[in-house]
Amino acid sequence: MKQRIICVLMAALLPAFAMAQDSGKYQCTYGDMQRRVEIAHEPGVEVPCSVRYFKDTEMPGEQQELWSAENDPTYCQEKATAFVTKLEGWGWDCGTQIDAVMETDEPEELLGDPEIEEASDDESKN
């Protein structure tokens, strides 16, 4: 019985944790083109907010405000997520900007490190 309650609680809280970790900044690529979708709001408050769209390679420095909200704190997140899903449906590869930084920075640090290469060689011999 306790396990069932724990599972139900975890299932109920998981979306809240996912939302809390979402930076509200998405980076999308399609070939050489880059786009960004960002949720903008004042620090410490969720509304008013706006969803901003950047075409970084085609129109550098320009932005479009796609949606805004004055009262509903979930509106901008829902619209941004739906728009990113639409971009992905059109073939764009999207992720949060935090993910993009981790994906590009970590491999560069690990590439060419002799200690890591030796350790992986030793493990493959065992």
Backbone as XML, in Angstrom:
<?xml version="1.0"?>
<chain id="A" units="angstrom">
  <residue number="1" name="MET">
    <atom name="N" x="0.825" y="-1.201" z="0.000"/>
    <atom name="CA" x="0.000" y="0.000" z="0.000"/>
    <atom name="C" x="0.868" y="1.265" z="0.000"/>
  </residue>
  <residue number="2" name="LYS">
    <atom name="N" x="1.916" y="1.252" z="0.832"/>
    <atom name="CA" x="2.801" y="2.418" z="0.880"/>
    <atom name="C" x="3.467" y="2.662" z="-0.467"/>
  </residue>
  <residue number="3" name="GLN">
    <atom name="N" x="3.865" y="1.586" z="-1.134"/>
    <atom name="CA" x="4.511" y="1.742" z="-2.432"/>
    <atom name="C" x="3.562" y="2.362" z="-3.448"/>
  </residue>
  <residue number="4" name="ARG">
    <atom name="N" x="2.305" y="1.976" z="-3.384"/>
    <atom name="CA" x="1.314" y="2.531" z="-4.316"/>
    <atom name="C" x="1.144" y="4.032" z="-4.074"/>
  </residue>
  <residue number="5" name="ILE">
    <atom name="N" x="1.085" y="4.444" z="-2.818"/>
    <atom name="CA" x="0.934" y="5.863" z="-2.480"/>
    <atom name="C" x="2.159" y="6.647" z="-2.959"/>
  </residue>
  <residue number="6" name="ILE">
    <atom name="N" x="3.337" y="6.078" z="-2.735"/>
    <atom name="CA" x="4.567" y="6.749" z="-3.165"/>
    <atom name="C" x="4.582" y="6.904" z="-4.680"/>
  </residue>
  <residue number="7" name="CYS">
    <atom name="N" x="4.187" y="5.845" z="-5.396"/>
    <atom name="CA" x="4.159" y="5.913" z="-6.863"/>
    <atom name="C" x="3.177" y="6.968" z="-7.354"/>
  </residue>
  <residue number="8" name="VAL">
    <atom name="N" x="2.014" y="7.044" z="-6.729"/>
    <atom name="CA" x="1.011" y="8.033" z="-7.125"/>
    <atom name="C" x="1.527" y="9.443" z="-6.859"/>
  </residue>
  <residue number="9" name="LEU">
    <atom name="N" x="2.142" y="9.649" z="-5.710"/>
    <atom name="CA" x="2.693" y="10.972" z="-5.386"/>
    <atom name="C" x="3.807" y="11.359" z="-6.358"/>
  </residue>
  <residue number="10" name="MET">
    <atom name="N" x="4.689" y="10.428" z="-6.671"/>
    <atom name="CA" x="5.776" y="10.735" z="-7.600"/>
    <atom name="C" x="5.234" y="11.068" z="-8.983"/>
  </residue>
  <residue number="11" name="ALA">
    <atom name="N" x="4.232" y="10.320" z="-9.425"/>
    <atom name="CA" x="3.637" y="10.596" z="-10.738"/>
    <atom name="C" x="2.982" y="11.966" z="-10.766"/>
  </residue>
  <residue number="12" name="ALA">
    <atom name="N" x="2.383" y="12.362" z="-9.651"/>
    <atom name="CA" x="1.720" y="13.663" z="-9.583"/>
    <atom name="C" x="2.730" y="14.806" z="-9.524"/>
  </residue>
  <residue number="13" name="LEU">
    <atom name="N" x="3.863" y="14.590" z="-8.869"/>
    <atom name="CA" x="4.843" y="15.657" z="-8.692"/>
    <atom name="C" x="5.849" y="15.756" z="-9.826"/>
  </residue>
  <residue number="14" name="LEU">
    <atom name="N" x="6.028" y="14.717" z="-10.603"/>
    <atom name="CA" x="7.024" y="14.721" z="-11.671"/>
    <atom name="C" x="6.844" y="15.869" z="-12.659"/>
  </residue>
  <residue number="15" name="PRO">
    <atom name="N" x="5.632" y="16.147" z="-13.157"/>
    <atom name="CA" x="5.493" y="17.295" z="-14.068"/>
    <atom name="C" x="5.892" y="18.627" z="-13.433"/>
  </residue>
  <residue number="16" name="ALA">
    <atom name="N" x="5.625" y="18.777" z="-12.150"/>
    <atom name="CA" x="6.007" y="20.023" z="-11.473"/>
    <atom name="C" x="7.524" y="20.177" z="-11.430"/>
  </residue>
  <residue number="17" name="PHE">
    <atom name="N" x="8.238" y="19.070" z="-11.179"/>
    <atom name="CA" x="9.696" y="19.134" z="-11.181"/>
    <atom name="C" x="10.227" y="19.436" z="-12.574"/>
  </residue>
  <residue number="18" name="ALA">
    <atom name="N" x="9.624" y="18.865" z="-13.581"/>
    <atom name="CA" x="10.054" y="19.125" z="-14.958"/>
    <atom name="C" x="9.850" y="20.591" z="-15.306"/>
  </residue>
  <residue number="19" name="MET">
    <atom name="N" x="8.725" y="21.174" z="-14.922"/>
    <atom name="CA" x="8.469" y="22.585" z="-15.200"/>
    <atom name="C" x="9.464" y="23.467" z="-14.461"/>
  </residue>
  <residue number="20" name="ALA">
    <atom name="N" x="9.801" y="23.098" z="-13.221"/>
    <atom name="CA" x="10.722" y="23.915" z="-12.440"/>
    <atom name="C" x="12.108" y="23.926" z="-13.067"/>
  </residue>
  <residue number="21" name="GLN">
    <atom name="N" x="12.505" y="22.818" z="-13.731"/>
    <atom name="CA" x="13.822" y="22.747" z="-14.327"/>
    <atom name="C" x="13.869" y="23.388" z="-15.708"/>
  </residue>
  <residue number="22" name="ASP">
    <atom name="N" x="12.735" y="23.626" z="-16.324"/>
    <atom name="CA" x="12.689" y="24.200" z="-17.659"/>
    <atom name="C" x="13.143" y="25.648" z="-17.587"/>
  </residue>
  <residue number="23" name="SER">
    <atom name="N" x="14.126" y="25.987" z="-18.411"/>
    <atom name="CA" x="14.685" y="27.340" z="-18.366"/>
    <atom name="C" x="13.805" y="28.361" z="-19.068"/>
  </residue>
  <residue number="24" name="GLY">
    <atom name="N" x="12.853" y="27.883" z="-19.906"/>
    <atom name="CA" x="12.044" y="28.809" z="-20.681"/>
    <atom name="C" x="12.791" y="29.382" z="-21.870"/>
  </residue>
  <residue number="25" name="LYS">
    <atom name="N" x="13.950" y="28.790" z="-22.193"/>
    <atom name="CA" x="14.758" y="29.217" z="-23.336"/>
    <atom name="C" x="15.075" y="27.987" z="-24.163"/>
  </residue>
  <residue number="26" name="TYR">
    <atom name="N" x="14.666" y="28.025" z="-25.421"/>
    <atom name="CA" x="14.854" y="26.897" z="-26.316"/>
    <atom name="C" x="15.732" y="27.305" z="-27.486"/>
  </residue>
  <residue number="27" name="GLN">
    <atom name="N" x="16.628" y="26.427" z="-27.872"/>
    <atom name="CA" x="17.512" y="26.628" z="-29.019"/>
    <atom name="C" x="17.144" y="25.573" z="-30.048"/>
  </residue>
  <residue number="28" name="CYS">
    <atom name="N" x="16.899" y="25.985" z="-31.298"/>
    <atom name="CA" x="16.522" y="25.067" z="-32.361"/>
    <atom name="C" x="17.468" y="25.236" z="-33.543"/>
  </residue>
  <residue number="29" name="THR">
    <atom name="N" x="17.819" y="24.124" z="-34.175"/>
    <atom name="CA" x="18.672" y="24.162" z="-35.352"/>
    <atom name="C" x="18.052" y="23.331" z="-36.472"/>
  </residue>
  <residue number="30" name="TYR">
    <atom name="N" x="18.314" y="23.774" z="-37.684"/>
    <atom name="CA" x="17.888" y="23.066" z="-38.887"/>
    <atom name="C" x="18.969" y="23.326" z="-39.924"/>
  </residue>
  <residue number="31" name="GLY">
    <atom name="N" x="19.852" y="22.356" z="-40.090"/>
    <atom name="CA" x="21.017" y="22.588" z="-40.940"/>
    <atom name="C" x="21.886" y="23.673" z="-40.309"/>
  </residue>
  <residue number="32" name="ASP">
    <atom name="N" x="22.159" y="24.727" z="-41.068"/>
    <atom name="CA" x="22.975" y="25.839" z="-40.565"/>
    <atom name="C" x="22.152" y="26.931" z="-39.889"/>
  </residue>
  <residue number="33" name="MET">
    <atom name="N" x="20.828" y="26.808" z="-39.947"/>
    <atom name="CA" x="19.970" y="27.857" z="-39.384"/>
    <atom name="C" x="19.728" y="27.624" z="-37.896"/>
  </residue>
  <residue number="34" name="GLN">
    <atom name="N" x="19.605" y="28.725" z="-37.159"/>
    <atom name="CA" x="19.328" y="28.669" z="-35.727"/>
    <atom name="C" x="18.150" y="29.561" z="-35.383"/>
  </residue>
  <residue number="35" name="ARG">
    <atom name="N" x="17.327" y="29.063" z="-34.491"/>
    <atom name="CA" x="16.192" y="29.827" z="-33.968"/>
    <atom name="C" x="16.188" y="29.684" z="-32.450"/>
  </residue>
  <residue number="36" name="ARG">
    <atom name="N" x="15.611" y="30.684" z="-31.797"/>
    <atom name="CA" x="15.434" y="30.647" z="-30.341"/>
    <atom name="C" x="14.014" y="31.017" z="-29.990"/>
  </residue>
  <residue number="37" name="VAL">
    <atom name="N" x="13.490" y="30.371" z="-28.965"/>
    <atom name="CA" x="12.191" y="30.714" z="-28.392"/>
    <atom name="C" x="12.456" y="30.941" z="-26.908"/>
  </residue>
  <residue number="38" name="GLU">
    <atom name="N" x="12.065" y="32.112" z="-26.409"/>
    <atom name="CA" x="12.328" y="32.455" z="-25.009"/>
    <atom name="C" x="11.081" y="33.011" z="-24.349"/>
  </residue>
  <residue number="39" name="ILE">
    <atom name="N" x="10.933" y="32.681" z="-23.075"/>
    <atom name="CA" x="9.872" y="33.265" z="-22.258"/>
    <atom name="C" x="10.509" y="34.388" z="-21.452"/>
  </residue>
  <residue number="40" name="ALA">
    <atom name="N" x="9.987" y="35.585" z="-21.610"/>
    <atom name="CA" x="10.530" y="36.750" z="-20.912"/>
    <atom name="C" x="9.553" y="37.208" z="-19.838"/>
  </residue>
  <residue number="41" name="HIS">
    <atom name="N" x="10.092" y="37.484" z="-18.657"/>
    <atom name="CA" x="9.298" y="38.053" z="-17.558"/>
    <atom name="C" x="10.240" y="38.686" z="-16.549"/>
  </residue>
  <residue number="42" name="GLU">
    <atom name="N" x="9.690" y="39.486" z="-15.705"/>
    <atom name="CA" x="10.489" y="40.149" z="-14.675"/>
    <atom name="C" x="10.997" y="39.109" z="-13.674"/>
  </residue>
  <residue number="43" name="PRO">
    <atom name="N" x="12.187" y="39.299" z="-13.128"/>
    <atom name="CA" x="12.711" y="38.359" z="-12.135"/>
    <atom name="C" x="11.775" y="38.232" z="-10.937"/>
  </residue>
  <residue number="44" name="GLY">
    <atom name="N" x="11.532" y="36.984" z="-10.551"/>
    <atom name="CA" x="10.726" y="36.719" z="-9.360"/>
    <atom name="C" x="9.224" y="36.665" z="-9.585"/>
  </residue>
  <residue number="45" name="VAL">
    <atom name="N" x="8.759" y="36.989" z="-10.792"/>
    <atom name="CA" x="7.326" y="36.920" z="-11.084"/>
    <atom name="C" x="7.120" y="36.182" z="-12.407"/>
  </residue>
  <residue number="46" name="GLU">
    <atom name="N" x="5.985" y="35.511" z="-12.534"/>
    <atom name="CA" x="5.706" y="34.760" z="-13.753"/>
    <atom name="C" x="4.882" y="35.563" z="-14.767"/>
  </residue>
  <residue number="47" name="VAL">
    <atom name="N" x="4.120" y="36.528" z="-14.288"/>
    <atom name="CA" x="3.335" y="37.390" z="-15.185"/>
    <atom name="C" x="3.548" y="38.842" z="-14.769"/>
  </residue>
  <residue number="48" name="PRO">
    <atom name="N" x="3.508" y="39.760" z="-15.685"/>
    <atom name="CA" x="3.300" y="39.576" z="-17.119"/>
    <atom name="C" x="4.484" y="38.844" z="-17.742"/>
  </residue>
  <residue number="49" name="CYS">
    <atom name="N" x="4.188" y="38.146" z="-18.862"/>
    <atom name="CA" x="5.220" y="37.406" z="-19.580"/>
    <atom name="C" x="4.983" y="37.543" z="-21.079"/>
  </residue>
  <residue number="50" name="SER">
    <atom name="N" x="6.002" y="37.179" z="-21.855"/>
    <atom name="CA" x="5.849" y="37.157" z="-23.303"/>
    <atom name="C" x="6.707" y="36.033" z="-23.870"/>
  </residue>
  <residue number="51" name="VAL">
    <atom name="N" x="6.294" y="35.523" z="-25.016"/>
    <atom name="CA" x="7.051" y="34.508" z="-25.740"/>
    <atom name="C" x="7.714" y="35.222" z="-26.909"/>
  </residue>
  <residue number="52" name="ARG">
    <atom name="N" x="9.025" y="35.159" z="-26.947"/>
    <atom name="CA" x="9.791" y="35.850" z="-27.979"/>
    <atom name="C" x="10.462" y="34.845" z="-28.899"/>
  </residue>
  <residue number="53" name="TYR">
    <atom name="N" x="10.513" y="35.176" z="-30.178"/>
    <atom name="CA" x="11.043" y="34.285" z="-31.211"/>
    <atom name="C" x="12.164" y="34.992" z="-31.952"/>
  </residue>
  <residue number="54" name="PHE">
    <atom name="N" x="13.297" y="34.332" z="-32.041"/>
    <atom name="CA" x="14.477" y="34.892" z="-32.684"/>
    <atom name="C" x="14.896" y="34.009" z="-33.855"/>
  </residue>
  <residue number="55" name="LYS">
    <atom name="N" x="15.119" y="34.609" z="-35.005"/>
    <atom name="CA" x="15.675" y="33.912" z="-36.171"/>
    <atom name="C" x="17.123" y="34.370" z="-36.271"/>
  </residue>
  <residue number="56" name="ASP">
    <atom name="N" x="17.978" y="33.733" z="-35.474"/>
    <atom name="CA" x="19.352" y="34.216" z="-35.299"/>
    <atom name="C" x="20.184" y="34.252" z="-36.574"/>
  </residue>
  <residue number="57" name="THR">
    <atom name="N" x="20.026" y="33.288" z="-37.464"/>
    <atom name="CA" x="20.844" y="33.296" z="-38.679"/>
    <atom name="C" x="20.235" y="34.146" z="-39.786"/>
  </residue>
  <residue number="58" name="GLU">
    <atom name="N" x="18.911" y="34.179" z="-39.881"/>
    <atom name="CA" x="18.280" y="34.943" z="-40.956"/>
    <atom name="C" x="18.115" y="36.429" z="-40.628"/>
  </residue>
  <residue number="59" name="MET">
    <atom name="N" x="17.786" y="36.735" z="-39.388"/>
    <atom name="CA" x="17.548" y="38.131" z="-38.967"/>
    <atom name="C" x="18.238" y="38.387" z="-37.618"/>
  </residue>
  <residue number="60" name="PRO">
    <atom name="N" x="19.582" y="38.428" z="-37.590"/>
    <atom name="CA" x="20.299" y="38.603" z="-36.321"/>
    <atom name="C" x="19.880" y="39.875" z="-35.592"/>
  </residue>
  <residue number="61" name="GLY">
    <atom name="N" x="19.705" y="39.748" z="-34.291"/>
    <atom name="CA" x="19.371" y="40.903" z="-33.463"/>
    <atom name="C" x="17.902" y="41.287" z="-33.458"/>
  </residue>
  <residue number="62" name="GLU">
    <atom name="N" x="17.094" y="40.671" z="-34.300"/>
    <atom name="CA" x="15.664" y="40.987" z="-34.337"/>
    <atom name="C" x="14.883" y="39.916" z="-33.596"/>
  </residue>
  <residue number="63" name="GLN">
    <atom name="N" x="13.757" y="40.332" z="-33.026"/>
    <atom name="CA" x="12.892" y="39.392" z="-32.315"/>
    <atom name="C" x="11.436" y="39.683" z="-32.636"/>
  </residue>
  <residue number="64" name="GLN">
    <atom name="N" x="10.625" y="38.653" z="-32.505"/>
    <atom name="CA" x="9.184" y="38.801" z="-32.663"/>
    <atom name="C" x="8.536" y="38.394" z="-31.348"/>
  </residue>
  <residue number="65" name="GLU">
    <atom name="N" x="7.557" y="39.150" z="-30.906"/>
    <atom name="CA" x="6.775" y="38.749" z="-29.736"/>
    <atom name="C" x="5.557" y="37.996" z="-30.256"/>
  </residue>
  <residue number="66" name="LEU">
    <atom name="N" x="5.519" y="36.690" z="-29.958"/>
    <atom name="CA" x="4.448" y="35.848" z="-30.475"/>
    <atom name="C" x="3.200" y="35.890" z="-29.598"/>
  </residue>
  <residue number="67" name="TRP">
    <atom name="N" x="3.377" y="35.825" z="-28.274"/>
    <atom name="CA" x="2.255" y="35.847" z="-27.336"/>
    <atom name="C" x="2.667" y="36.585" z="-26.071"/>
  </residue>
  <residue number="68" name="SER">
    <atom name="N" x="1.677" y="37.062" z="-25.341"/>
    <atom name="CA" x="1.936" y="37.669" z="-24.032"/>
    <atom name="C" x="0.744" y="37.419" z="-23.121"/>
  </residue>
  <residue number="69" name="ALA">
    <atom name="N" x="0.995" y="37.512" z="-21.834"/>
    <atom name="CA" x="-0.070" y="37.299" z="-20.844"/>
    <atom name="C" x="0.120" y="38.268" z="-19.687"/>
  </residue>
  <residue number="70" name="GLU">
    <atom name="N" x="-0.981" y="38.702" z="-19.142"/>
    <atom name="CA" x="-0.965" y="39.598" z="-17.983"/>
    <atom name="C" x="-1.367" y="38.889" z="-16.696"/>
  </residue>
  <residue number="71" name="ASN">
    <atom name="N" x="-2.193" y="37.826" z="-16.804"/>
    <atom name="CA" x="-2.767" y="37.207" z="-15.611"/>
    <atom name="C" x="-2.463" y="35.722" z="-15.435"/>
  </residue>
  <residue number="72" name="ASP">
    <atom name="N" x="-2.435" y="34.957" z="-16.514"/>
    <atom name="CA" x="-2.277" y="33.503" z="-16.430"/>
    <atom name="C" x="-0.800" y="33.119" z="-16.434"/>
  </residue>
  <residue number="73" name="PRO">
    <atom name="N" x="-0.276" y="32.607" z="-15.309"/>
    <atom name="CA" x="1.145" y="32.290" z="-15.232"/>
    <atom name="C" x="1.552" y="31.086" z="-16.087"/>
  </residue>
  <residue number="74" name="THR">
    <atom name="N" x="0.621" y="30.261" z="-16.545"/>
    <atom name="CA" x="0.965" y="29.094" z="-17.356"/>
    <atom name="C" x="0.874" y="29.373" z="-18.857"/>
  </residue>
  <residue number="75" name="TYR">
    <atom name="N" x="0.261" y="30.466" z="-19.242"/>
    <atom name="CA" x="-0.015" y="30.751" z="-20.652"/>
    <atom name="C" x="1.259" y="30.780" z="-21.504"/>
  </residue>
  <residue number="76" name="CYS">
    <atom name="N" x="2.260" y="31.521" z="-21.089"/>
    <atom name="CA" x="3.477" y="31.669" z="-21.887"/>
    <atom name="C" x="4.221" y="30.343" z="-22.005"/>
  </residue>
  <residue number="77" name="GLN">
    <atom name="N" x="4.305" y="29.587" z="-20.917"/>
    <atom name="CA" x="4.988" y="28.294" z="-20.970"/>
    <atom name="C" x="4.267" y="27.347" z="-21.915"/>
  </residue>
  <residue number="78" name="GLU">
    <atom name="N" x="2.947" y="27.310" z="-21.843"/>
    <atom name="CA" x="2.169" y="26.437" z="-22.724"/>
    <atom name="C" x="2.357" y="26.831" z="-24.193"/>
  </residue>
  <residue number="79" name="LYS">
    <atom name="N" x="2.305" y="28.113" z="-24.492"/>
    <atom name="CA" x="2.458" y="28.580" z="-25.870"/>
    <atom name="C" x="3.873" y="28.311" z="-26.389"/>
  </residue>
  <residue number="80" name="ALA">
    <atom name="N" x="4.887" y="28.568" z="-25.573"/>
    <atom name="CA" x="6.268" y="28.333" z="-25.989"/>
    <atom name="C" x="6.505" y="26.847" z="-26.255"/>
  </residue>
  <residue number="81" name="THR">
    <atom name="N" x="6.034" y="26.001" z="-25.363"/>
    <atom name="CA" x="6.203" y="24.554" z="-25.525"/>
    <atom name="C" x="5.496" y="24.067" z="-26.782"/>
  </residue>
  <residue number="82" name="ALA">
    <atom name="N" x="4.278" y="24.540" z="-27.013"/>
    <atom name="CA" x="3.524" y="24.139" z="-28.207"/>
    <atom name="C" x="4.231" y="24.605" z="-29.484"/>
  </residue>
  <residue number="83" name="PHE">
    <atom name="N" x="4.797" y="25.810" z="-29.465"/>
    <atom name="CA" x="5.484" y="26.326" z="-30.643"/>
    <atom name="C" x="6.765" y="25.534" z="-30.922"/>
  </residue>
  <residue number="84" name="VAL">
    <atom name="N" x="7.510" y="25.192" z="-29.881"/>
    <atom name="CA" x="8.723" y="24.388" z="-30.048"/>
    <atom name="C" x="8.351" y="23.014" z="-30.605"/>
  </residue>
  <residue number="85" name="THR">
    <atom name="N" x="7.263" y="22.439" z="-30.121"/>
    <atom name="CA" x="6.789" y="21.152" z="-30.649"/>
    <atom name="C" x="6.452" y="21.283" z="-32.136"/>
  </residue>
  <residue number="86" name="LYS">
    <atom name="N" x="5.855" y="22.396" z="-32.521"/>
    <atom name="CA" x="5.534" y="22.642" z="-33.931"/>
    <atom name="C" x="6.819" y="22.746" z="-34.754"/>
  </residue>
  <residue number="87" name="LEU">
    <atom name="N" x="7.829" y="23.468" z="-34.251"/>
    <atom name="CA" x="9.108" y="23.569" z="-34.954"/>
    <atom name="C" x="9.732" y="22.180" z="-35.139"/>
  </residue>
  <residue number="88" name="GLU">
    <atom name="N" x="9.673" y="21.363" z="-34.099"/>
    <atom name="CA" x="10.216" y="20.010" z="-34.193"/>
    <atom name="C" x="9.463" y="19.194" z="-35.244"/>
  </residue>
  <residue number="89" name="GLY">
    <atom name="N" x="8.166" y="19.396" z="-35.335"/>
    <atom name="CA" x="7.362" y="18.726" z="-36.351"/>
    <atom name="C" x="7.763" y="19.133" z="-37.761"/>
  </residue>
  <residue number="90" name="TRP">
    <atom name="N" x="8.318" y="20.320" z="-37.914"/>
    <atom name="CA" x="8.784" y="20.817" z="-39.209"/>
    <atom name="C" x="10.224" y="20.393" z="-39.494"/>
  </residue>
  <residue number="91" name="GLY">
    <atom name="N" x="10.816" y="19.621" z="-38.572"/>
    <atom name="CA" x="12.166" y="19.110" z="-38.792"/>
    <atom name="C" x="13.265" y="19.798" z="-38.013"/>
  </residue>
  <residue number="92" name="TRP">
    <atom name="N" x="12.923" y="20.798" z="-37.216"/>
    <atom name="CA" x="13.932" y="21.486" z="-36.400"/>
    <atom name="C" x="14.317" y="20.593" z="-35.228"/>
  </residue>
  <residue number="93" name="ASP">
    <atom name="N" x="15.581" y="20.664" z="-34.805"/>
    <atom name="CA" x="16.081" y="19.937" z="-33.636"/>
    <atom name="C" x="16.170" y="20.936" z="-32.490"/>
  </residue>
  <residue number="94" name="CYS">
    <atom name="N" x="15.303" y="20.773" z="-31.495"/>
    <atom name="CA" x="15.208" y="21.763" z="-30.413"/>
    <atom name="C" x="15.539" y="21.150" z="-29.058"/>
  </residue>
  <residue number="95" name="GLY">
    <atom name="N" x="16.049" y="21.992" z="-28.174"/>
    <atom name="CA" x="16.308" y="21.633" z="-26.788"/>
    <atom name="C" x="16.416" y="22.900" z="-25.973"/>
  </residue>
  <residue number="96" name="THR">
    <atom name="N" x="16.411" y="22.739" z="-24.649"/>
    <atom name="CA" x="16.575" y="23.929" z="-23.825"/>
    <atom name="C" x="17.995" y="24.435" z="-23.975"/>
  </residue>
  <residue number="97" name="GLN">
    <atom name="N" x="18.209" y="25.712" z="-23.773"/>
    <atom name="CA" x="19.556" y="26.268" z="-23.941"/>
    <atom name="C" x="20.522" y="25.669" z="-22.942"/>
  </residue>
  <residue number="98" name="ILE">
    <atom name="N" x="20.056" y="25.281" z="-21.779"/>
    <atom name="CA" x="20.939" y="24.625" z="-20.813"/>
    <atom name="C" x="21.441" y="23.322" z="-21.408"/>
  </residue>
  <residue number="99" name="ASP">
    <atom name="N" x="20.535" y="22.526" z="-22.032"/>
    <atom name="CA" x="20.931" y="21.285" z="-22.680"/>
    <atom name="C" x="21.938" y="21.546" z="-23.777"/>
  </residue>
  <residue number="100" name="ALA">
    <atom name="N" x="21.715" y="22.586" z="-24.561"/>
    <atom name="CA" x="22.600" y="22.890" z="-25.679"/>
    <atom name="C" x="24.006" y="23.200" z="-25.176"/>
  </residue>
  <residue number="101" name="VAL">
    <atom name="N" x="24.117" y="23.929" z="-24.061"/>
    <atom name="CA" x="25.425" y="24.252" z="-23.503"/>
    <atom name="C" x="26.092" y="22.987" z="-23.008"/>
  </residue>
  <residue number="102" name="MET">
    <atom name="N" x="25.350" y="22.127" z="-22.301"/>
    <atom name="CA" x="25.930" y="20.894" z="-21.794"/>
    <atom name="C" x="26.369" y="19.984" z="-22.932"/>
  </residue>
  <residue number="103" name="GLU">
    <atom name="N" x="25.583" y="19.880" z="-23.976"/>
    <atom name="CA" x="25.913" y="19.003" z="-25.085"/>
    <atom name="C" x="27.151" y="19.473" z="-25.824"/>
  </residue>
  <residue number="104" name="THR">
    <atom name="N" x="27.356" y="20.784" z="-25.952"/>
    <atom name="CA" x="28.499" y="21.266" z="-26.715"/>
    <atom name="C" x="29.743" y="21.426" z="-25.855"/>
  </residue>
  <residue number="105" name="ASP">
    <atom name="N" x="29.606" y="21.773" z="-24.586"/>
    <atom name="CA" x="30.783" y="22.021" z="-23.758"/>
    <atom name="C" x="31.422" y="20.735" z="-23.256"/>
  </residue>
  <residue number="106" name="GLU">
    <atom name="N" x="30.632" y="19.787" z="-22.813"/>
    <atom name="CA" x="31.179" y="18.594" z="-22.181"/>
    <atom name="C" x="32.062" y="17.774" z="-23.120"/>
  </residue>
  <residue number="107" name="PRO">
    <atom name="N" x="31.639" y="17.459" z="-24.334"/>
    <atom name="CA" x="32.496" y="16.657" z="-25.189"/>
    <atom name="C" x="33.832" y="17.317" z="-25.505"/>
  </residue>
  <residue number="108" name="GLU">
    <atom name="N" x="33.858" y="18.634" z="-25.667"/>
    <atom name="CA" x="35.117" y="19.311" z="-25.965"/>
    <atom name="C" x="36.099" y="19.143" z="-24.822"/>
  </residue>
  <residue number="109" name="GLU">
    <atom name="N" x="35.596" y="19.142" z="-23.591"/>
    <atom name="CA" x="36.483" y="18.987" z="-22.450"/>
    <atom name="C" x="37.050" y="17.574" z="-22.384"/>
  </residue>
  <residue number="110" name="LEU">
    <atom name="N" x="36.266" y="16.591" z="-22.821"/>
    <atom name="CA" x="36.677" y="15.205" z="-22.709"/>
    <atom name="C" x="37.510" y="14.737" z="-23.896"/>
  </residue>
  <residue number="111" name="LEU">
    <atom name="N" x="37.349" y="15.345" z="-25.050"/>
    <atom name="CA" x="38.081" y="14.906" z="-26.230"/>
    <atom name="C" x="39.574" y="15.121" z="-26.059"/>
  </residue>
  <residue number="112" name="GLY">
    <atom name="N" x="40.341" y="14.122" z="-26.435"/>
    <atom name="CA" x="41.789" y="14.252" z="-26.428"/>
    <atom name="C" x="42.413" y="14.191" z="-25.059"/>
  </residue>
  <residue number="113" name="ASP">
    <atom name="N" x="41.680" y="13.814" z="-24.029"/>
    <atom name="CA" x="42.239" y="13.695" z="-22.680"/>
    <atom name="C" x="42.913" y="12.333" z="-22.576"/>
  </residue>
  <residue number="114" name="PRO">
    <atom name="N" x="44.251" y="12.270" z="-22.476"/>
    <atom name="CA" x="44.965" y="10.989" z="-22.475"/>
    <atom name="C" x="44.549" y="10.077" z="-21.330"/>
  </residue>
  <residue number="115" name="GLU">
    <atom name="N" x="44.247" y="10.632" z="-20.157"/>
    <atom name="CA" x="43.852" y="9.800" z="-19.025"/>
    <atom name="C" x="42.547" y="9.074" z="-19.309"/>
  </residue>
  <residue number="116" name="ILE">
    <atom name="N" x="41.598" y="9.776" z="-19.923"/>
    <atom name="CA" x="40.317" y="9.154" z="-20.239"/>
    <atom name="C" x="40.510" y="8.086" z="-21.301"/>
  </residue>
  <residue number="117" name="GLU">
    <atom name="N" x="41.343" y="8.364" z="-22.319"/>
    <atom name="CA" x="41.583" y="7.386" z="-23.369"/>
    <atom name="C" x="42.265" y="6.146" z="-22.806"/>
  </residue>
  <residue number="118" name="GLU">
    <atom name="N" x="43.259" y="6.328" z="-21.891"/>
    <atom name="CA" x="43.932" y="5.188" z="-21.292"/>
    <atom name="C" x="42.970" y="4.376" z="-20.450"/>
  </residue>
  <residue number="119" name="ALA">
    <atom name="N" x="42.120" y="5.034" z="-19.673"/>
    <atom name="CA" x="41.170" y="4.327" z="-18.818"/>
    <atom name="C" x="40.213" y="3.501" z="-19.657"/>
  </residue>
  <residue number="120" name="SER">
    <atom name="N" x="39.730" y="4.045" z="-20.760"/>
    <atom name="CA" x="38.800" y="3.286" z="-21.601"/>
    <atom name="C" x="39.520" y="2.132" z="-22.283"/>
  </residue>
  <residue number="121" name="ASP">
    <atom name="N" x="40.811" y="2.306" z="-22.636"/>
    <atom name="CA" x="41.583" y="1.212" z="-23.227"/>
    <atom name="C" x="41.785" y="0.097" z="-22.210"/>
  </residue>
  <residue number="122" name="ASP">
    <atom name="N" x="42.108" y="0.466" z="-20.951"/>
    <atom name="CA" x="42.305" y="-0.535" z="-19.897"/>
    <atom name="C" x="41.027" y="-1.322" z="-19.643"/>
  </residue>
  <residue number="123" name="GLU">
    <atom name="N" x="39.878" y="-0.632" z="-19.630"/>
    <atom name="CA" x="38.609" y="-1.315" z="-19.367"/>
    <atom name="C" x="38.269" y="-2.285" z="-20.491"/>
  </residue>
  <residue number="124" name="SER">
    <atom name="N" x="38.588" y="-1.912" z="-21.734"/>
    <atom name="CA" x="38.247" y="-2.791" z="-22.850"/>
    <atom name="C" x="39.120" y="-4.035" z="-22.875"/>
  </residue>
  <residue number="125" name="LYS">
    <atom name="N" x="40.324" y="-3.975" z="-22.258"/>
    <atom name="CA" x="41.202" y="-5.121" z="-22.197"/>
    <atom name="C" x="40.763" y="-6.131" z="-21.136"/>
  </residue>
  <residue number="126" name="ASN">
    <atom name="N" x="40.034" y="-5.674" z="-20.109"/>
    <atom name="CA" x="39.610" y="-6.560" z="-19.010"/>
    <atom name="C" x="38.442" y="-7.387" z="-19.367"/>
  </residue>
</chain>
